[in-house]
């Protein structure tokens, strides 16, 4: 079958790879109908990664049709249209039983043995390097989905493919941000980043009753999209004193909840390069910490890959802030989000700004990485 693979440290190409097969009785095989670019791939695109291997298949967000079912699968049949959660979770470990599927103990790899600097063992994820516990991703004609009763979800007939696709990762991540921020009716919420996750965070905050939601970015087309589809107030940080504007629109206190939904590209000092360390300098995180009201909540989504340099820890303690973070969502919210999509409360198809055949995958990722031609997400069809 054809798949979009890593063929070098920062190069992608569509290649022929072996067809997936059932390996365990809880697996299903899905024929992919749609897959989308994802921000989790951008740090890998930015430079060499010690975990990458030639032939690793990308694609964290995908949707398709079940074509083969393992003997222990109970929730799915051949022909079901399913969206697959980006995290792979066993459903039975200590974390999964508590709904923390992104922390699953049984689906990942021992990353510390491959890359000691990372020192963590995450749950497996589709479209990530195999050495990091990842599974072949959805930028392919077929995908093996392990623990399918946990991670694959039947799509309601009323929900189209382009809408349901974002229930795999972007929509659950946005909802998780609002949950971690404990957004309540009447809150003022500020979101840094108007990409897919930022827009869906803004929409989640609105659905949870936020009085005002402000989205900060510099890309005008994304800001217009956030205003039109998420009901957010756009702030272009190139033309606005963001800190002053946030105080003005929150009664002088600052937002109740600040969410950082932007990627943080690593920058390296000479000392860092000599020591072989990646050090992230997250300007948006510092801005959010300083902008948030006292006793407020700051939520950081993904982005940072390594260590953090010059973090405003004093502001966190002085202002009694709650700081929370997550790299990926759990699986429990996916059915609820699909129902909201079916009721037309949550619309996401506008995020698929570029629709391309799988053969154009490298061009789609170039558009996505450069935010060129108004690209929010590129969606591929095998």
BADO-934453 format. One record per residue (C-alpha): residue in one letter; x, y, z. Coordinates in Angstrom, 2 decimals. Example, Ala and Ser with C-alpha at 12.3 -4.5 7.8 and 13.67 -1.06 7.14 Angstrom:
2
+-----+---------+---------+---------+
| res |      c1 |      c2 |      c3 |
+-----+---------+---------+---------+
|   A |   12.30 |   -4.50 |    7.80 |
|   S |   13.67 |   -1.06 |    7.14 |
+-----+---------+---------+---------+
***
This chain:
382
+-----+---------+---------+---------+
| res |      c1 |      c2 |      c3 |
+-----+---------+---------+---------+
|   X |    0.00 |    0.00 |    0.00 |
|   X |    1.00 |    3.65 |   -0.33 |
|   X |    1.89 |    5.74 |    2.71 |
|   X |    3.46 |    9.10 |    3.53 |
|   X |    6.74 |    8.24 |    5.26 |
|   X |    9.86 |    9.78 |    6.68 |
|   X |   12.68 |    9.00 |    4.27 |
|   X |   15.29 |   11.30 |    5.86 |
|   X |   15.63 |   13.51 |    8.91 |
|   X |   13.40 |   16.23 |    7.50 |
|   X |   12.13 |   14.79 |    4.23 |
|   X |    8.80 |   13.17 |    3.40 |
|   X |    7.75 |   11.03 |    0.47 |
|   X |    4.96 |    8.67 |   -0.51 |
|   X |    6.32 |    5.12 |   -0.62 |
|   X |    5.07 |    1.57 |   -0.93 |
|   X |    5.00 |   -0.13 |    2.48 |
|   X |    3.65 |   -3.52 |    3.62 |
|   X |   -0.09 |   -3.79 |    4.20 |
|   X |   -1.00 |   -3.86 |    7.91 |
|   X |   -2.16 |   -7.13 |    9.44 |
|   X |   -4.06 |   -8.04 |   12.59 |
|   X |   -1.49 |   -8.77 |   15.30 |
|   X |   -3.72 |   -9.08 |   18.34 |
|   X |   -7.31 |  -10.17 |   18.87 |
|   X |   -8.37 |   -6.62 |   19.84 |
|   X |   -7.13 |   -5.07 |   16.56 |
|   X |   -9.08 |   -3.83 |   13.58 |
|   X |   -7.86 |   -2.78 |   10.14 |
|   X |   -9.24 |    0.53 |    8.84 |
|   X |   -9.31 |    1.65 |    5.23 |
|   X |   -8.53 |    5.36 |    5.44 |
|   X |  -10.94 |    7.89 |    3.92 |
|   X |   -9.45 |   11.09 |    5.35 |
|   X |   -6.31 |   12.06 |    7.26 |
|   X |   -5.07 |   15.47 |    8.40 |
|   X |   -1.76 |   17.17 |    9.08 |
|   X |   -1.05 |   17.72 |   12.75 |
|   X |    0.94 |   20.21 |   14.77 |
|   X |    2.60 |   17.37 |   16.68 |
|   X |    4.64 |   16.69 |   13.54 |
|   X |    6.11 |   20.17 |   13.23 |
|   X |    8.93 |   19.70 |   15.78 |
|   X |    9.99 |   16.62 |   13.80 |
|   X |    9.89 |   18.59 |   10.56 |
|   X |   12.03 |   21.32 |   12.14 |
|   X |   15.13 |   19.18 |   12.45 |
|   X |   16.75 |   15.82 |   13.14 |
|   X |   15.08 |   13.68 |   15.79 |
|   X |   16.96 |   10.74 |   17.35 |
|   X |   13.77 |    8.67 |   17.45 |
|   X |   12.96 |    8.86 |   13.73 |
|   X |   13.58 |    5.92 |   11.46 |
|   X |   13.21 |    5.69 |    7.71 |
|   X |    9.78 |    4.32 |    6.85 |
|   X |    7.93 |    5.76 |    9.85 |
|   X |    4.41 |    6.62 |    8.64 |
|   X |    2.85 |    9.94 |    9.67 |
|   X |   -0.75 |   10.77 |   10.45 |
|   X |   -2.21 |   11.33 |   13.93 |
|   X |   -5.73 |   12.23 |   12.80 |
|   X |   -7.63 |    9.92 |   10.49 |
|   X |  -11.03 |    8.50 |    9.72 |
|   X |  -12.02 |    5.45 |    7.72 |
|   X |  -13.99 |    2.26 |    7.29 |
|   X |  -13.43 |   -0.97 |    9.21 |
|   X |  -12.44 |   -3.75 |    6.80 |
|   X |  -11.11 |   -6.44 |    9.16 |
|   X |  -11.94 |   -7.22 |   12.80 |
|   X |  -10.06 |   -9.19 |   15.46 |
|   X |  -11.95 |  -11.97 |   17.29 |
|   X |  -12.09 |  -10.10 |   20.63 |
|   X |  -13.47 |   -6.83 |   19.20 |
|   X |  -17.03 |   -6.22 |   20.43 |
|   X |  -17.96 |   -2.67 |   19.41 |
|   X |  -17.13 |   -2.71 |   15.70 |
|   X |  -18.13 |   -4.58 |   12.59 |
|   X |  -16.87 |   -4.61 |    9.03 |
|   X |  -18.25 |   -1.57 |    7.23 |
|   X |  -18.41 |    0.73 |   10.27 |
|   X |  -17.26 |    4.30 |    9.62 |
|   X |  -14.98 |    5.22 |   12.51 |
|   X |  -12.81 |    8.05 |   13.69 |
|   X |   -9.74 |    6.92 |   15.62 |
|   X |   -8.42 |    8.74 |   18.69 |
|   X |   -4.82 |    9.84 |   18.34 |
|   X |   -3.74 |    8.20 |   21.61 |
|   X |   -3.46 |    4.41 |   21.82 |
|   X |   -4.77 |    3.09 |   25.14 |
|   X |   -5.21 |   -0.41 |   26.52 |
|   X |   -8.24 |    0.40 |   28.68 |
|   X |   -7.10 |   -1.74 |   31.60 |
|   X |   -4.06 |   -0.13 |   33.24 |
|   X |   -4.15 |    2.13 |   36.33 |
|   X |   -4.27 |    5.29 |   34.20 |
|   X |   -6.85 |    4.05 |   31.68 |
|   X |   -9.22 |    2.96 |   34.47 |
|   X |   -9.14 |    6.57 |   35.67 |
|   X |   -9.82 |    7.99 |   32.23 |
|   X |   -6.24 |    9.16 |   31.66 |
|   X |   -5.78 |    7.32 |   28.38 |
|   X |   -2.95 |    9.58 |   27.23 |
|   X |   -0.87 |    8.21 |   30.12 |
|   X |   -1.50 |    4.53 |   29.29 |
|   X |    1.21 |    2.27 |   30.70 |
|   X |    0.86 |   -0.51 |   28.16 |
|   X |    0.84 |    1.09 |   24.70 |
|   X |    4.09 |    3.05 |   24.63 |
|   X |    7.80 |    2.36 |   24.56 |
|   X |   10.63 |    3.05 |   26.96 |
|   X |   11.68 |    6.34 |   25.41 |
|   X |   14.39 |    6.94 |   28.01 |
|   X |   16.35 |    3.98 |   26.71 |
|   X |   16.39 |    5.55 |   23.23 |
|   X |   16.67 |    9.22 |   24.16 |
|   X |   17.71 |    9.70 |   27.83 |
|   X |   17.10 |   13.46 |   27.68 |
|   X |   13.36 |   12.87 |   27.37 |
|   X |   13.21 |   10.53 |   30.32 |
|   X |    9.57 |    9.58 |   29.95 |
|   X |    7.44 |    6.75 |   28.64 |
|   X |    4.27 |    8.08 |   27.03 |
|   X |    1.26 |    6.23 |   25.71 |
|   X |    1.56 |    5.14 |   22.12 |
|   X |    0.32 |    7.44 |   19.41 |
|   X |   -0.45 |    7.07 |   15.74 |
|   X |    1.95 |    8.75 |   13.37 |
|   X |    4.82 |    9.06 |   15.82 |
|   X |    8.26 |    7.41 |   15.55 |
|   X |    8.16 |    3.71 |   16.27 |
|   X |   11.04 |    4.10 |   18.72 |
|   X |    8.82 |    6.45 |   20.76 |
|   X |    6.04 |    3.90 |   21.09 |
|   X |    4.23 |    5.23 |   18.06 |
|   X |    2.14 |    3.26 |   15.63 |
|   X |    1.98 |    3.60 |   11.85 |
|   X |   -0.17 |    6.63 |   11.15 |
|   X |   -3.16 |    7.46 |    9.04 |
|   X |   -1.43 |    8.99 |    6.02 |
|   X |   -1.81 |    5.63 |    4.31 |
|   X |   -4.36 |    3.50 |    2.56 |
|   X |   -4.84 |    1.19 |    5.56 |
|   X |   -4.04 |    1.35 |    9.29 |
|   X |   -3.91 |   -1.23 |   12.05 |
|   X |   -5.83 |    0.07 |   15.08 |
|   X |   -4.92 |   -1.75 |   18.33 |
|   X |   -7.34 |   -1.80 |   21.29 |
|   X |  -10.05 |   -0.83 |   18.81 |
|   X |  -12.90 |   -1.02 |   21.33 |
|   X |  -11.13 |    1.71 |   23.30 |
|   X |   -9.84 |    4.00 |   20.58 |
|   X |  -12.13 |    3.76 |   17.53 |
|   X |  -15.52 |    5.47 |   17.55 |
|   X |  -18.44 |    4.97 |   15.21 |
|   X |  -19.35 |    8.20 |   13.40 |
|   X |  -23.05 |    9.20 |   13.40 |
|   X |  -24.64 |    9.21 |    9.95 |
|   X |  -25.41 |   12.92 |   10.27 |
|   X |  -21.72 |   13.85 |   10.57 |
|   X |  -19.66 |   14.18 |    7.40 |
|   X |  -16.10 |   12.96 |    7.05 |
|   X |  -14.49 |   16.41 |    7.06 |
|   X |  -16.26 |   17.29 |   10.31 |
|   X |  -15.78 |   13.98 |   12.10 |
|   X |  -12.08 |   13.84 |   11.20 |
|   X |  -11.26 |   16.49 |   13.80 |
|   X |  -12.84 |   14.44 |   16.58 |
|   X |   -9.66 |   12.33 |   16.45 |
|   X |   -7.38 |   14.88 |   18.10 |
|   X |   -7.94 |   18.61 |   17.57 |
|   X |  -11.47 |   18.82 |   19.01 |
|   X |  -10.72 |   16.63 |   22.08 |
|   X |   -7.58 |   18.68 |   22.72 |
|   X |   -9.57 |   21.92 |   22.61 |
|   X |  -12.19 |   20.49 |   24.95 |
|   X |   -9.50 |   19.21 |   27.30 |
|   X |   -7.99 |   22.70 |   27.45 |
|   X |  -11.32 |   24.13 |   28.58 |
|   X |  -11.67 |   21.35 |   31.15 |
|   X |   -8.15 |   21.80 |   32.50 |
|   X |   -8.82 |   25.54 |   32.70 |
|   X |  -12.07 |   24.83 |   34.58 |
|   X |  -13.86 |   27.34 |   32.36 |
|   X |  -17.10 |   28.45 |   34.00 |
|   X |  -20.04 |   30.58 |   32.88 |
|   X |  -19.03 |   34.23 |   32.88 |
|   X |  -15.29 |   33.63 |   32.55 |
|   X |  -12.95 |   35.60 |   30.33 |
|   X |  -10.70 |   33.21 |   28.39 |
|   X |   -7.63 |   34.10 |   26.32 |
|   X |   -6.21 |   31.66 |   23.79 |
|   X |   -2.78 |   32.08 |   22.21 |
|   X |   -2.84 |   30.53 |   18.73 |
|   X |   -5.62 |   30.50 |   16.12 |
|   X |   -4.80 |   27.17 |   14.50 |
|   X |   -7.20 |   24.25 |   14.62 |
|   X |   -6.62 |   23.50 |   18.31 |
|   X |   -6.77 |   27.17 |   19.30 |
|   X |  -10.05 |   27.67 |   17.46 |
|   X |  -11.57 |   24.54 |   18.95 |
|   X |  -10.39 |   25.59 |   22.42 |
|   X |  -12.20 |   28.88 |   21.89 |
|   X |  -15.35 |   27.07 |   20.78 |
|   X |  -15.17 |   24.71 |   23.77 |
|   X |  -14.88 |   27.69 |   26.12 |
|   X |  -17.94 |   29.27 |   24.52 |
|   X |  -19.93 |   26.05 |   24.85 |
|   X |  -18.99 |   25.91 |   28.53 |
|   X |  -20.43 |   29.39 |   29.05 |
|   X |  -17.45 |   31.76 |   28.86 |
|   X |  -18.60 |   35.38 |   28.62 |
|   X |  -15.69 |   36.45 |   26.43 |
|   X |  -13.12 |   34.48 |   24.50 |
|   X |  -10.15 |   36.25 |   22.96 |
|   X |   -7.79 |   34.63 |   20.46 |
|   X |   -4.27 |   35.99 |   19.89 |
|   X |   -2.43 |   35.37 |   16.63 |
|   X |   -0.83 |   37.21 |   13.70 |
|   X |   -2.44 |   35.40 |   10.78 |
|   X |   -5.45 |   37.45 |    9.72 |
|   X |   -7.27 |   34.64 |    7.94 |
|   X |   -7.06 |   32.43 |   11.05 |
|   X |   -8.26 |   35.25 |   13.28 |
|   X |  -11.23 |   35.86 |   10.99 |
|   X |  -11.99 |   32.15 |   11.09 |
|   X |  -11.88 |   32.12 |   14.92 |
|   X |  -14.24 |   35.10 |   15.02 |
|   X |  -16.68 |   33.59 |   12.51 |
|   X |  -16.77 |   29.98 |   13.67 |
|   X |  -15.84 |   30.12 |   17.36 |
|   X |  -17.40 |   33.45 |   18.34 |
|   X |  -14.01 |   34.71 |   19.54 |
|   X |  -12.68 |   38.25 |   19.70 |
|   X |   -9.52 |   38.40 |   17.56 |
|   X |   -6.32 |   40.13 |   18.69 |
|   X |   -3.46 |   40.59 |   16.21 |
|   X |   -0.36 |   40.82 |   18.37 |
|   X |    1.50 |   42.75 |   15.66 |
|   X |   -0.95 |   45.65 |   15.96 |
|   X |   -2.14 |   45.37 |   19.56 |
|   X |   -0.68 |   45.70 |   23.03 |
|   X |   -1.99 |   42.29 |   24.03 |
|   X |   -1.42 |   42.64 |   27.78 |
|   X |   -3.18 |   46.01 |   27.92 |
|   X |   -6.06 |   44.81 |   25.76 |
|   X |   -6.59 |   41.72 |   27.90 |
|   X |   -6.72 |   43.83 |   31.05 |
|   X |   -9.15 |   46.23 |   29.42 |
|   X |  -11.52 |   43.43 |   28.39 |
|   X |  -11.45 |   41.65 |   31.74 |
|   X |  -12.27 |   44.41 |   34.19 |
|   X |   -8.63 |   45.24 |   34.83 |
|   X |   -7.83 |   41.85 |   36.38 |
|   X |   -6.68 |   39.80 |   33.42 |
|   X |   -8.33 |   36.68 |   31.95 |
|   X |   -9.60 |   33.99 |   34.28 |
|   X |   -8.12 |   31.30 |   32.04 |
|   X |   -5.19 |   31.56 |   29.62 |
|   X |   -4.54 |   28.76 |   27.13 |
|   X |   -1.34 |   28.44 |   25.10 |
|   X |   -2.16 |   26.54 |   21.91 |
|   X |    0.87 |   27.39 |   19.81 |
|   X |    3.88 |   25.34 |   18.82 |
|   X |    7.13 |   26.40 |   20.44 |
|   X |   10.07 |   25.98 |   18.05 |
|   X |   13.35 |   25.29 |   19.87 |
|   X |   16.12 |   27.85 |   19.78 |
|   X |   19.60 |   26.88 |   20.85 |
|   X |   22.34 |   28.82 |   22.56 |
|   X |   25.97 |   27.91 |   22.01 |
|   X |   26.08 |   26.23 |   25.41 |
|   X |   22.97 |   24.24 |   24.62 |
|   X |   24.40 |   23.07 |   21.30 |
|   X |   27.66 |   22.01 |   22.93 |
|   X |   25.73 |   20.12 |   25.59 |
|   X |   23.38 |   18.62 |   23.03 |
|   X |   20.29 |   20.07 |   24.72 |
|   X |   17.12 |   21.42 |   23.12 |
|   X |   15.93 |   24.44 |   25.10 |
|   X |   12.50 |   25.92 |   24.40 |
|   X |   11.96 |   29.62 |   25.06 |
|   X |    8.18 |   29.83 |   25.12 |
|   X |    7.32 |   33.52 |   24.68 |
|   X |    3.57 |   32.79 |   24.55 |
|   X |    3.73 |   30.87 |   27.84 |
|   X |    5.49 |   33.75 |   29.60 |
|   X |    2.97 |   36.21 |   28.17 |
|   X |    0.08 |   34.05 |   29.34 |
|   X |    1.53 |   33.74 |   32.86 |
|   X |    1.95 |   37.51 |   33.14 |
|   X |   -1.48 |   38.24 |   31.62 |
|   X |   -3.55 |   35.81 |   33.70 |
|   X |   -5.38 |   37.22 |   36.70 |
|   X |   -4.32 |   36.32 |   40.23 |
|   X |   -5.58 |   32.89 |   41.27 |
|   X |   -6.26 |   32.08 |   37.61 |
|   X |   -5.39 |   29.06 |   35.47 |
|   X |   -2.79 |   28.76 |   32.69 |
|   X |   -3.04 |   25.75 |   30.37 |
|   X |   -0.19 |   24.76 |   28.04 |
|   X |   -0.99 |   22.41 |   25.16 |
|   X |    1.88 |   20.49 |   23.57 |
|   X |    4.49 |   22.60 |   21.83 |
|   X |    7.56 |   22.50 |   24.05 |
|   X |    9.84 |   19.58 |   23.23 |
|   X |   12.75 |   19.92 |   25.59 |
|   X |   13.81 |   21.97 |   28.60 |
|   X |   12.47 |   25.45 |   29.35 |
|   X |   14.82 |   28.35 |   29.84 |
|   X |   14.05 |   31.57 |   31.77 |
|   X |   10.54 |   30.53 |   32.81 |
|   X |    8.53 |   33.07 |   34.85 |
|   X |    8.19 |   30.83 |   37.91 |
|   X |    8.11 |   33.80 |   40.27 |
|   X |    4.97 |   35.11 |   38.60 |
|   X |    3.32 |   31.71 |   38.99 |
|   X |    3.93 |   31.63 |   42.73 |
|   X |    3.37 |   35.34 |   43.39 |
|   X |    0.02 |   35.30 |   41.59 |
|   X |   -1.05 |   31.91 |   42.97 |
|   X |   -1.59 |   30.56 |   39.50 |
|   X |   -2.55 |   27.01 |   38.63 |
|   X |   -0.40 |   25.73 |   35.75 |
|   X |   -1.59 |   22.68 |   33.82 |
|   X |   -0.40 |   21.04 |   30.66 |
|   X |   -1.07 |   18.21 |   28.27 |
|   X |    0.51 |   17.02 |   25.04 |
|   X |   -2.53 |   15.05 |   23.89 |
|   X |   -6.14 |   14.40 |   24.92 |
|   X |   -7.76 |   11.36 |   26.45 |
|   X |  -10.41 |    9.34 |   24.62 |
|   X |  -13.45 |    9.81 |   26.84 |
|   X |  -14.68 |   13.04 |   25.24 |
|   X |  -14.77 |   11.76 |   21.65 |
|   X |  -18.34 |   10.32 |   21.73 |
|   X |  -19.68 |   13.52 |   23.32 |
|   X |  -17.98 |   15.67 |   20.69 |
|   X |  -19.37 |   13.50 |   17.88 |
|   X |  -22.86 |   14.00 |   19.31 |
|   X |  -22.29 |   17.75 |   19.44 |
|   X |  -21.17 |   17.60 |   15.83 |
|   X |  -24.35 |   15.70 |   14.92 |
|   X |  -26.44 |   18.39 |   16.66 |
|   X |  -24.54 |   21.08 |   14.72 |
|   X |  -23.18 |   22.60 |   17.93 |
|   X |  -19.62 |   21.92 |   16.85 |
|   X |  -18.53 |   22.54 |   13.28 |
|   X |  -14.99 |   21.76 |   12.22 |
|   X |  -14.99 |   21.19 |    8.46 |
|   X |  -13.85 |   24.78 |    7.83 |
|   X |  -10.48 |   23.82 |    9.33 |
|   X |   -9.80 |   21.58 |    6.32 |
|   X |   -8.55 |   24.49 |    4.25 |
|   X |   -6.62 |   22.33 |    1.75 |
|   X |   -7.79 |   18.98 |    0.37 |
|   X |   -5.14 |   17.01 |   -1.46 |
|   X |   -4.49 |   13.47 |   -2.69 |
|   X |   -2.05 |   11.49 |   -0.57 |
|   X |    0.58 |   11.77 |   -3.33 |
|   X |    0.73 |   15.51 |   -2.58 |
|   X |    1.48 |   14.85 |    1.09 |
|   X |    4.90 |   16.55 |    1.10 |
|   X |    3.41 |   19.70 |   -0.45 |
|   X |    0.55 |   19.63 |    2.04 |
|   X |    2.97 |   19.50 |    4.96 |
|   X |    5.02 |   22.34 |    3.46 |
|   X |    1.89 |   24.49 |    3.25 |
|   X |    0.91 |   23.52 |    6.80 |
|   X |    4.34 |   24.11 |    8.33 |
|   X |    4.74 |   27.50 |    6.63 |
|   X |    1.09 |   28.50 |    7.18 |
|   X |    1.16 |   29.35 |    3.48 |
|   X |   -1.88 |   30.10 |    1.36 |
|   X |   -4.05 |   30.37 |    4.48 |
|   X |   -3.44 |   26.73 |    5.41 |
|   X |   -4.87 |   25.67 |    8.77 |
|   X |   -4.95 |   21.93 |    8.09 |
|   X |   -4.23 |   19.94 |    4.96 |
|   X |   -6.51 |   16.91 |    4.55 |
|   X |   -5.41 |   13.95 |    2.43 |
|   X |   -7.48 |   11.36 |    0.60 |
|   X |   -5.70 |    8.10 |   -0.37 |
+-----+---------+---------+---------+
***
